[in-house]
Amino acid sequence: MKLIPLSLMALAVTSAGAATVPKLSVSLTQEPVVMRLNKDEFRIVFGINGEKCAPVGCSGTIHYRVDWRTAEGANRWSEVKELRYAISPLASRTISVDRQYFDTGEGQHTTDVVKVTVNKITCVGATTGRVAQIAPTAE
């Protein structure tokens, strides 16, 4: 009977498992789109490319920051937001829409979104449970 060291056996098992797990990653299809619905109500739309999530699909969160100001421009604020998304195993792309109100008092000011910055995007495979984290893009 031939004995195989336990460390070699563990290496063989982890190598075999790593080869079968697909590499997950998502990216934005373009810069986020900001739509004004009212003087202080906005929708922020993220297009998500998940071609590398096929055929299992994936889900995750988009962590982003919104810089906004009142129309008078004297005041400026920054808020950190988080938005969940899901990509079906049958699709390679999706959109995720966040509904936001930016104002210092309900309906008192007309506000403008100055900038939306994506800080990170996480991705979890539907069947693998693997988590991938995508770093922010350079500006």
C-alpha positions in Angstrom: 0.0 0.0 0.0 1.4 3.4 -1.0 1.1 6.3 1.6 0.5 9.8 0.4 1.4 12.6 2.8 -1.7 14.5 4.1 -0.3 17.8 2.9 -0.2 16.6 -0.7 -3.7 15.2 -0.4 -5.0 18.6 0.9 -3.3 20.4 -1.9 -4.8 18.1 -4.5 -8.3 18.5 -3.0 -8.1 22.3 -2.9 -6.6 22.5 -6.3 -9.4 20.4 -7.8 -12.1 22.4 -6.1 -10.6 25.7 -7.2 -10.5 24.6 -10.8 -14.3 23.9 -10.9 -15.4 27.2 -9.3 -16.0 29.9 -11.9 -14.4 33.3 -11.5 -17.1 35.8 -10.6 -17.0 39.5 -11.5 -19.3 42.2 -12.4 -18.7 45.7 -13.8 -20.8 48.8 -14.6 -21.9 49.1 -18.2 -21.5 52.9 -18.0 -21.4 55.7 -15.5 -24.5 55.8 -13.2 -27.5 57.7 -14.7 -29.2 60.3 -12.5 -32.9 61.1 -13.3 -34.7 64.0 -11.6 -38.3 63.2 -10.8 -39.1 66.2 -8.7 -37.2 69.2 -7.2 -35.7 66.9 -4.5 -36.5 63.3 -5.8 -34.1 61.3 -7.9 -33.5 57.9 -9.4 -30.0 56.7 -9.7 -29.6 53.9 -12.3 -26.7 51.4 -12.4 -26.2 49.2 -15.5 -24.5 46.0 -14.4 -22.5 43.7 -16.7 -22.5 40.2 -15.3 -21.3 38.1 -18.3 -18.8 36.3 -16.0 -21.6 35.3 -13.6 -23.1 33.0 -16.2 -24.5 30.3 -16.0 -25.1 30.5 -12.2 -26.1 34.1 -11.8 -25.1 36.3 -8.9 -26.1 39.0 -6.6 -24.4 41.6 -4.5 -24.3 45.3 -3.4 -23.2 48.5 -5.0 -21.6 50.8 -2.4 -21.6 54.4 -3.7 -21.4 58.0 -2.6 -23.6 60.9 -3.8 -22.5 64.5 -3.6 -25.4 66.9 -3.8 -26.2 70.6 -3.1 -29.1 72.9 -2.9 -29.9 74.9 -6.1 -28.5 78.0 -4.4 -25.2 76.2 -4.3 -24.2 77.5 -0.9 -24.5 74.1 0.9 -23.0 70.8 -0.3 -23.5 67.4 1.2 -22.2 63.9 0.7 -24.1 60.7 1.5 -22.9 57.1 1.4 -25.5 54.6 0.0 -25.8 50.9 -0.6 -27.9 49.2 -3.3 -28.6 45.5 -3.8 -28.8 43.9 -7.3 -29.3 40.4 -8.7 -28.4 38.9 -12.1 -30.4 36.0 -13.3 -28.6 32.9 -14.6 -30.3 33.5 -17.9 -29.1 37.1 -18.3 -25.7 38.7 -18.8 -26.8 42.2 -17.8 -29.2 43.9 -15.4 -30.1 47.3 -14.0 -30.6 48.4 -10.5 -32.4 51.6 -9.5 -32.1 53.5 -6.3 -34.8 55.9 -5.2 -33.4 58.9 -3.3 -34.6 62.2 -1.8 -31.9 64.8 -1.2 -32.9 67.8 0.8 -32.3 69.5 4.1 -36.0 69.6 4.8 -38.8 67.8 3.0 -39.5 69.6 -0.2 -38.0 72.9 1.0 -35.3 73.2 -1.7 -34.5 72.3 -5.2 -31.5 70.1 -5.1 -28.9 69.0 -7.6 -26.8 65.8 -7.7 -23.3 66.9 -8.3 -21.5 63.5 -8.6 -22.1 59.8 -8.0 -19.0 57.8 -7.2 -19.0 54.0 -7.0 -16.8 52.8 -4.1 -17.1 49.1 -4.5 -19.3 46.3 -5.9 -19.6 42.9 -4.3 -20.6 39.8 -6.2 -21.8 36.5 -4.7 -22.5 33.5 -6.9 -26.0 32.0 -6.7 -24.7 28.4 -6.3 -21.1 28.8 -5.4 -21.4 31.1 -2.5 -18.0 32.7 -3.5 -17.7 36.4 -3.0 -15.8 38.6 -5.3 -15.1 42.3 -4.6 -14.5 44.7 -7.4 -12.4 47.7 -6.5 -13.5 51.2 -7.6 -12.4 52.5 -10.9 -9.8 55.3 -11.1 -11.2 58.7 -11.8 
